[in-house]
Amino acid sequence: MITPQNNPEFAALLKADYCDDANLRFANRHEGQTVAFNGSIVNMAPHADYDTRYDLLLGPGDKGPSTTAGPAFKYENVNIPDLRLTGKKIPATVGAGDKFRFVAKVGEFNADQCLFFLDPVSTEAR
């Protein structure tokens, strides 16, 4: 599992500009591998016309909607059970500003949108 503590490249990525070329390099090099980081939900919106499926924009750190550094990570078309919530106080729902320990598989980086796609493995409330 790749973390900021064991991978200097990932640690630097979490502090870089959200549209930095390092995102594409990291995604290409580590696609399918698992990363873990402390972060927060920057934005949460319904996916298409669904009431219980969402697109979540995630950022490193604890600033939620005020996040300015690091990649724009995205969970696309997920419902709450897809997040595999864990921890001592598992919330019934989630929203912008909530803080978690995200564990996810690395997907593609869309350079046109500057979005780094991840697939959730587990989401620990913190």
C-alpha positions, 0 to 999 in steps of 0.5 A: 500500500502506497502512503505519504510515509513510505513513498516520497513521490506520493507525499510530494503529489499530495502537496502539488498543484491539482493539475500538476504533470506529476498526477499523470506520471503517478497515475500511469506508474501506479494504476491498479495499486492501492494508496492511503491518505488522510483527506476530506470531502471537497464536494459531493454531488448526485451522479446524473439523475440518481438520488443515492449515487454520488460523485465525490471530490476528495482532497488531501488534508482536513480543509474540505471545500477550502482545499487548495493543494494536492490532486483533485481525487474523484470517486465517481458514481458511488453510493454510501455502501461503496465507500466501505465505511469503517472506524469507531463512529461510522456515519450514516451519511457523508458530506462536504467537509467530512474527514476520512482515511481514504484507501483506494485503488489508483485509476486514471488521471484525466488531464483535460479535467485535472481529475484523478480517479480513484476506486474506494477500498475503505473509508475510515471516519476520523 
